[in-house]
Amino acid sequence: MGIINLLFHENFSLATHNTLGLDIRARYFCSAENLQDLSEVLAFARDGKLEILVLGGGSNVVFSGDFDGLVLRIDFQGMEFDDQKVVVGAGVNWHRLVQHSLERELFGLENLSLIPGLAGAAPIQNIGAYGQELDGVFVALAATDLSTGEELVLTRSDCHFGYRNSIFKGELKDRVAITQITLQLSSDFLPILEYQELVNELERRKIDLPTALDISDAVVAIRKHKLPDPSVVGNAGSFYKNPELSSQTLANLRHSCPNVPSHKTEQGLHKVPAAWLIEQAGMKGESVGDALVSTQHALVIVNKGNARCHDVLALAAKIEQQVQSQFGVLLEMEPVLY
Ligand SMILES: Cc1cc2nc3c(=O)[nH]c(=O)nc-3n(C[C@H](O)[C@H](O)[C@H](O)COP(=O)(O)OP(=O)(O)OC[C@H]3O[C@@H](n4cnc5c(N)ncnc54)[C@H](O)[C@@H]3O)c2cc1C
């Protein structure tokens, strides 16, 4: 290996690097700001035979314990706008990108306002909110293969985007570091008002013909009201995906539980709110140690202060068992478990 310029922290606490605030340790931790840094990191990991975990803002991860490898924080900066396209460094804060785009009157990200985390993580679960998903504006990304160091370009179709899903949760899970993403925004604004909650908020503000900024402001207000703020109380946002049921499964469920809410997807499945199932299963306010099912929103597990990994996982197991036995529905965790 050549000269090492990077700082590799040993036995590093990740407490401030995951929004759940789990106080676990990484054997090594470092940040990479550019491709040169990244190649040093890969050489260091190769020499030490270390497993690499790529981390962004830590807002969608749950740890089951200490990480006996190298945690790599991606810190690539920069936003380059070219007409209606933008190339964004993976380390750019997502909401800052949304705000910059709005300032330039480029649209397509407004419903995704205030989602925590970094731009490079957005493709991992194809972030979505209030009727908009990343894949609607996504063009391509650049990534580095963690074992070979090869630089790759993946287009939209390569990424196999789905509901809170992509190739990076399957075949390419933990195998690449995304370094930049390219999005196609639009100077024509088409409001997406599929969510009643958003429509209600705009009505409350007496806005009939919303601008993109109005939508962004309304989304920010709803989110601030609805979700616990991770900078105040540790959490990883929605802990479960909303289950998508076949018509037959929904019909069976409606036999015993006629008032189950559901929303038909483009694929003809029926999305049932996981929060509703958890609440009906009597789990809102349930806790294990300092891990608590938020009383504000049943889909969120919060850390009351000193929750340990196994408190969070034991609480999750309880929720899953209860929902399964009451409704016969299997919940799938949304954050990535390490
Ligand atoms: C309060 C709250 C609200 C949320 N609301 C939403 C929402 O409305 N919609 C939604 O979709 N999500 C939501 N989330 C989840 C989360 O914000 C997103 O998934 C976000 O994209 C995660 O970004 P991050 O940088 O924090 O990723 P991290 O948590 O750091 O990482 C998540 C996963 O991505 C991988 N990863 C991260 N960066 C890279 C990279 N550069 N290259 C390769 N792999 C990488 C990690 O290895 C890990 O597997 C919410 C979370 C919180 C705490």
Ligand as a Chemical Component Dictionary entry (heavy atoms), coordinates in Angstrom:
data_LIG
# 
_chem_comp.id                   LIG 
_chem_comp.type                 NON-POLYMER 
_chem_comp.pdbx_formal_charge   0 
_chem_comp.three_letter_code    LIG 
# 
loop_
_chem_comp_atom.comp_id 
_chem_comp_atom.atom_id 
_chem_comp_atom.alt_atom_id 
_chem_comp_atom.type_symbol 
_chem_comp_atom.charge 
_chem_comp_atom.model_Cartn_x 
_chem_comp_atom.model_Cartn_y 
_chem_comp_atom.model_Cartn_z 
_chem_comp_atom.pdbx_ordinal 
LIG C1  C1  C 0 -37.565 10.224 10.842 1  
LIG C2  C2  C 0 -37.303 9.423  9.589  2  
LIG C3  C3  C 0 -38.179 9.520  8.527  3  
LIG C4  C4  C 0 -37.944 8.800  7.335  4  
LIG N1  N1  N 0 -38.836 8.928  6.310  5  
LIG C5  C5  C 0 -38.630 8.239  5.156  6  
LIG C6  C6  C 0 -39.549 8.355  4.058  7  
LIG O1  O1  O 0 -40.523 9.095  4.108  8  
LIG N2  N2  N 0 -39.303 7.633  2.936  9  
LIG C7  C7  C 0 -38.219 6.815  2.814  10 
LIG O2  O2  O 0 -38.058 6.189  1.761  11 
LIG N3  N3  N 0 -37.329 6.683  3.846  12 
LIG C8  C8  C 0 -37.516 7.374  4.994  13 
LIG N4  N4  N 0 -36.635 7.233  6.039  14 
LIG C9  C9  C 0 -35.495 6.304  5.900  15 
LIG C10 C10 C 0 -34.177 7.012  5.464  16 
LIG O3  O3  O 0 -34.216 8.381  5.704  17 
LIG C11 C11 C 0 -33.870 6.774  3.988  18 
LIG O4  O4  O 0 -33.847 5.409  3.700  19 
LIG C12 C12 C 0 -32.520 7.390  3.586  20 
LIG O5  O5  O 0 -32.344 7.300  2.195  21 
LIG C13 C13 C 0 -31.338 6.742  4.307  22 
LIG O6  O6  O 0 -30.218 7.558  4.069  23 
LIG P1  P1  P 0 -28.919 7.437  4.959  24 
LIG O7  O7  O 0 -27.871 8.262  4.298  25 
LIG O8  O8  O 0 -29.224 7.780  6.366  26 
LIG O9  O9  O 0 -28.587 5.891  4.809  27 
LIG P2  P2  P 0 -27.952 4.911  5.893  28 
LIG O10 O10 O 0 -28.942 4.679  6.983  29 
LIG O11 O11 O 0 -26.614 5.371  6.291  30 
LIG O12 O12 O 0 -27.803 3.577  5.056  31 
LIG C14 C14 C 0 -28.931 2.808  4.670  32 
LIG C15 C15 C 0 -28.462 1.671  3.775  33 
LIG O13 O13 O 0 -27.902 2.208  2.595  34 
LIG C16 C16 C 0 -26.539 1.814  2.431  35 
LIG N5  N5  N 0 -25.819 2.969  1.911  36 
LIG C17 C17 C 0 -25.874 4.237  2.390  37 
LIG N6  N6  N 0 -25.119 5.051  1.623  38 
LIG C18 C18 C 0 -24.586 4.283  0.662  39 
LIG C19 C19 C 0 -23.698 4.538  -0.425 40 
LIG N7  N7  N 0 -23.226 5.748  -0.699 41 
LIG N8  N8  N 0 -23.332 3.482  -1.194 42 
LIG C20 C20 C 0 -23.787 2.239  -0.955 43 
LIG N9  N9  N 0 -24.615 1.942  0.050  44 
LIG C21 C21 C 0 -25.014 2.948  0.847  45 
LIG C22 C22 C 0 -26.073 1.406  3.808  46 
LIG O14 O14 O 0 -25.028 0.452  3.713  47 
LIG C23 C23 C 0 -27.345 0.817  4.387  48 
LIG O15 O15 O 0 -27.530 -0.493 3.941  49 
LIG C24 C24 C 0 -36.827 7.956  7.236  50 
LIG C25 C25 C 0 -35.939 7.863  8.321  51 
LIG C26 C26 C 0 -36.161 8.588  9.484  52 
LIG C27 C27 C 0 -35.199 8.500  10.627 53 
# 
loop_
_chem_comp_bond.comp_id 
_chem_comp_bond.atom_id_1 
_chem_comp_bond.atom_id_2 
_chem_comp_bond.value_order 
_chem_comp_bond.pdbx_ordinal 
LIG C1  C2  SING 1  
LIG C2  C3  SING 2  
LIG C2  C26 DOUB 3  
LIG C3  C4  DOUB 4  
LIG C4  N1  SING 5  
LIG C4  C24 SING 6  
LIG N1  C5  DOUB 7  
LIG C5  C6  SING 8  
LIG C5  C8  SING 9  
LIG C6  O1  DOUB 10 
LIG C6  N2  SING 11 
LIG N2  C7  SING 12 
LIG C7  O2  DOUB 13 
LIG C7  N3  SING 14 
LIG N3  C8  DOUB 15 
LIG C8  N4  SING 16 
LIG N4  C9  SING 17 
LIG N4  C24 SING 18 
LIG C9  C10 SING 19 
LIG C10 O3  SING 20 
LIG C10 C11 SING 21 
LIG C11 O4  SING 22 
LIG C11 C12 SING 23 
LIG C12 O5  SING 24 
LIG C12 C13 SING 25 
LIG C13 O6  SING 26 
LIG O6  P1  SING 27 
LIG P1  O7  DOUB 28 
LIG P1  O8  SING 29 
LIG P1  O9  SING 30 
LIG O9  P2  SING 31 
LIG P2  O10 DOUB 32 
LIG P2  O11 SING 33 
LIG P2  O12 SING 34 
LIG O12 C14 SING 35 
LIG C14 C15 SING 36 
LIG C15 O13 SING 37 
LIG C15 C23 SING 38 
LIG O13 C16 SING 39 
LIG C16 N5  SING 40 
LIG C16 C22 SING 41 
LIG N5  C17 SING 42 
LIG N5  C21 SING 43 
LIG C17 N6  DOUB 44 
LIG N6  C18 SING 45 
LIG C18 C19 SING 46 
LIG C18 C21 DOUB 47 
LIG C19 N7  SING 48 
LIG C19 N8  DOUB 49 
LIG N8  C20 SING 50 
LIG C20 N9  DOUB 51 
LIG N9  C21 SING 52 
LIG C22 O14 SING 53 
LIG C22 C23 SING 54 
LIG C23 O15 SING 55 
LIG C24 C25 DOUB 56 
LIG C25 C26 SING 57 
LIG C26 C27 SING 58 
# 
